Amino acid sequence: MVRLILHGELRQFAPGKVLEVHGDGLTVAEVLSAVGIPTGATAAYVLNGEQCEASMRLRAGDTIEVLPAISGGTGGALDGIRVVDLTRALAGPYCTLMLGDHGADVIKVEMPGTGDETREWAPPDVNGVSAYYLSINRNKRSVTIDLKNAEGKRILERLIEDADVVVENFSPGTLERLGFPPERIRAIAPRAVLCRISGFGQDGPGRAWAAYDLIVQGMGGIMSLTGQPGGMPTMVGVPQGDMVAGMFAAFAIVAALHARARTGTGQVIDATMIGGQVALLSRQAARYFADGTVPRPEGNLHASIAPYQTFKASDGYVNVCCGNNALFGRACHALDLEDLPSDERFAGNRARLRNRDALVAAMSTRIGDLPKAEVVRRLREANVPVGPINDLQEVFHDPVVKHLGLIAETDHPVAGRVRAPGIPVRMDLTPPSVRRHPPLLGEHTDEVLGELGYSGAEIEALRREGAI
């Protein structure tokens, strides 16, 4: 017998999450077929803890985990919304990625011959295709248009006529120089929402400043709060300055579309990278506004709660968070530190903060004797917030990540099977989905122009003239 573990939505095809099935000598694909699970509904297979292909043959006693594919879906909350995507790099494409994942028809407009600059951001690459580009451009159609060409401008105008949303992240003023200021876009398509993403805004003192993720992480205060006390300011390990700007932009677009349902007209959105960073300051800004204290890096601890920090286990690191006395008492009991809760130095959160060094020393000694999995097991059984610090290999083997379907896969015509982080939300009536692979440069030019009413002969003429 073989143990078959089904994650997420795959359980709809079987009577339970864990099945004992006949599979000795059969391939993974054959076992799934016998159980009645369509291979198109699956994303990945983990055999005895290691990723494998559907062609792998199983042996008695094997455990095969099957992850659901967040792909091939139809509809979505934004089904019927057409987005003209004039963005490149990260902030803009991340915004339109989110819109596309929720069903919008995203038409990615790129320069003929070169396209989005992230197509060249490699290594790493997958069969010559930039991994960076692949990670943020699914669910889009690519058309190539020279926006400095008169006929190219006419094509863009026709695209805008049919658009619900136009997104751009050119340097401020570029869209105007191309002949498409907001007032012209509004005249072409009064119902369209125009979202403009930049580092520091479309007007004001920072309008002309160049912006990259590292720049805004520094200017927005995040780096001044990140790192170890006394150390160099540290950037976050992912380009969150870009990504947060894209997320806020996508949220604003959906809000503007909702407002359009009442007003009948679109509006212009000015989304900035610096704005996203300031919004994230949250409780640290609250400290500053409360008493004028300028917060500094605190490492991996909380200024107002103890214990709430990272501890080193015998084989890695864990995060332990005790936000009240009950949690602290349960944590101490689970870790065999029975004397700590009755120690007057640790009798309440304020006392623990005053005596943090002694508290951390006692807990660090005990936790350092245990493997991180054992620390996590003990504290979870005591219902104390705890989690290991995972590297990416551990992240993508985590049972919660698997259960939630947070690995998305698509078949790319050049790169082959492409894996990327999945869609982080699930919706029961209008589920998001991965419907299209990240497009080849200009892959859909003829298709989209045909939808605009151009004939085959006209498209070829535009190509000869360099407009597309």
Order of alpha helices (4+ residues) and beta strands (2+ residues): beta-beta-alpha-beta-beta-beta-beta-alpha-beta-beta-beta-alpha-beta-alpha-beta-alpha-alpha-beta-alpha-alpha-alpha-beta-alpha-alpha-beta-beta-alpha-alpha-alpha-alpha-beta-alpha-alpha-beta-beta-alpha-alpha
